[in-house]
Amino acid sequence: MELVPNNSLKCATPEEGRQLAINLALQTAFAIQPDGQVEHIIRDAYANNPDSIIAASHVVATEFATVAAANNYWR
C-alpha cells in the first residue's frame, strides 16, 4: 500500500494539496482498518455522528497543513 503517492507531498496548487490531504486521510483510515466489512459497520456508526465528522475533518486539516508546509505554502 502506497501511503504517500510518489513518495512526495509536492503539489502544484493548493487545490491539488487539498486533494492529496483527503487522499492521505483516507489511506490512513484504510491502513488502520483494512477489513472492508468492519469499515462498513464503522462507517454506519460515524456517518451520522457530528462529532465523528468533525474529527475526520480535523484529520484532513492536519494533513493539509503538512502538505502546505512541504510546499512552502505555494509561495
C-alpha positions as a Markdown table, in Angstrom:
| # | Residue | x | y | z |
|---|---|---|---|---|
| 1 | Met | 0.0 | 0.0 | 0.0 |
| 2 | Glu | 1.4 | 3.4 | -1.1 |
| 3 | Leu | 0.6 | 5.8 | 1.8 |
| 4 | Val | 2.4 | 8.8 | 0.2 |
| 5 | Pro | 1.8 | 8.9 | -3.6 |
| 6 | Asn | 5.1 | 9.0 | -5.5 |
| 7 | Asn | 6.8 | 9.4 | -2.1 |
| 8 | Ser | 6.2 | 13.2 | -2.3 |
| 9 | Leu | 4.0 | 15.8 | -0.8 |
| 10 | Lys | 4.8 | 18.3 | -3.6 |
| 11 | Cys | 1.8 | 19.7 | -5.4 |
| 12 | Ala | 1.4 | 22.5 | -8.0 |
| 13 | Thr | -1.5 | 24.2 | -6.3 |
| 14 | Pro | -3.4 | 24.4 | -3.0 |
| 15 | Glu | -6.3 | 22.6 | -4.7 |
| 16 | Glu | -4.0 | 19.6 | -5.5 |
| 17 | Gly | -2.7 | 19.9 | -2.0 |
| 18 | Arg | -6.2 | 19.6 | -0.5 |
| 19 | Gln | -7.0 | 16.6 | -2.7 |
| 20 | Leu | -3.7 | 15.0 | -1.5 |
| 21 | Ala | -4.7 | 15.7 | 2.1 |
| 22 | Ile | -8.0 | 14.0 | 1.7 |
| 23 | Asn | -6.3 | 11.0 | -0.1 |
| 24 | Leu | -3.8 | 10.8 | 2.8 |
| 25 | Ala | -6.5 | 10.8 | 5.4 |
| 26 | Leu | -8.5 | 8.1 | 3.5 |
| 27 | Gln | -5.4 | 5.9 | 3.1 |
| 28 | Thr | -4.5 | 6.3 | 6.8 |
| 29 | Ala | -8.0 | 5.1 | 7.7 |
| 30 | Phe | -7.8 | 2.2 | 5.3 |
| 31 | Ala | -4.3 | 1.3 | 6.7 |
| 32 | Ile | -5.7 | 1.3 | 10.2 |
| 33 | Gln | -8.8 | -0.7 | 9.3 |
| 34 | Pro | -8.2 | -2.7 | 6.1 |
| 35 | Asp | -11.2 | -5.1 | 6.6 |
| 36 | Gly | -14.0 | -3.8 | 4.3 |
| 37 | Gln | -16.8 | -5.4 | 6.3 |
| 38 | Val | -15.6 | -3.8 | 9.5 |
| 39 | Glu | -15.1 | -0.5 | 7.8 |
| 40 | His | -18.7 | -0.6 | 6.5 |
| 41 | Ile | -20.0 | -1.2 | 10.0 |
| 42 | Ile | -17.9 | 1.6 | 11.4 |
| 43 | Arg | -19.0 | 4.0 | 8.6 |
| 44 | Asp | -22.6 | 3.4 | 9.5 |
| 45 | Ala | -21.7 | 4.3 | 13.1 |
| 46 | Tyr | -19.9 | 7.6 | 12.4 |
| 47 | Ala | -21.6 | 8.8 | 9.2 |
| 48 | Asn | -24.4 | 10.4 | 11.2 |
| 49 | Asn | -22.4 | 11.5 | 14.2 |
| 50 | Pro | -21.4 | 15.2 | 14.0 |
| 51 | Asp | -18.5 | 14.7 | 16.4 |
| 52 | Ser | -17.1 | 11.9 | 14.2 |
| 53 | Ile | -17.4 | 14.0 | 11.1 |
| 54 | Ile | -15.7 | 17.0 | 12.8 |
| 55 | Ala | -12.9 | 14.6 | 13.9 |
| 56 | Ala | -12.5 | 13.3 | 10.4 |
| 57 | Ser | -12.3 | 16.9 | 9.1 |
| 58 | His | -9.7 | 17.7 | 11.7 |
| 59 | Val | -7.5 | 14.8 | 10.3 |
| 60 | Val | -7.8 | 16.2 | 6.8 |
| 61 | Ala | -7.0 | 19.7 | 8.1 |
| 62 | Thr | -3.9 | 18.3 | 9.8 |
| 63 | Glu | -2.8 | 16.5 | 6.6 |
| 64 | Phe | -3.4 | 19.7 | 4.6 |
| 65 | Ala | -1.2 | 21.7 | 7.0 |
| 66 | Thr | 1.6 | 19.2 | 6.5 |
| 67 | Val | 1.2 | 19.3 | 2.7 |
| 68 | Ala | 1.1 | 23.1 | 2.7 |
| 69 | Ala | 4.3 | 23.3 | 4.7 |
| 70 | Ala | 6.0 | 20.8 | 2.4 |
| 71 | Asn | 5.1 | 23.1 | -0.5 |
| 72 | Asn | 6.3 | 26.3 | 1.2 |
| 73 | Tyr | 2.7 | 27.4 | 1.3 |
| 74 | Trp | 2.7 | 27.7 | -2.5 |
| 75 | Arg | 4.8 | 31.0 | -2.4 |
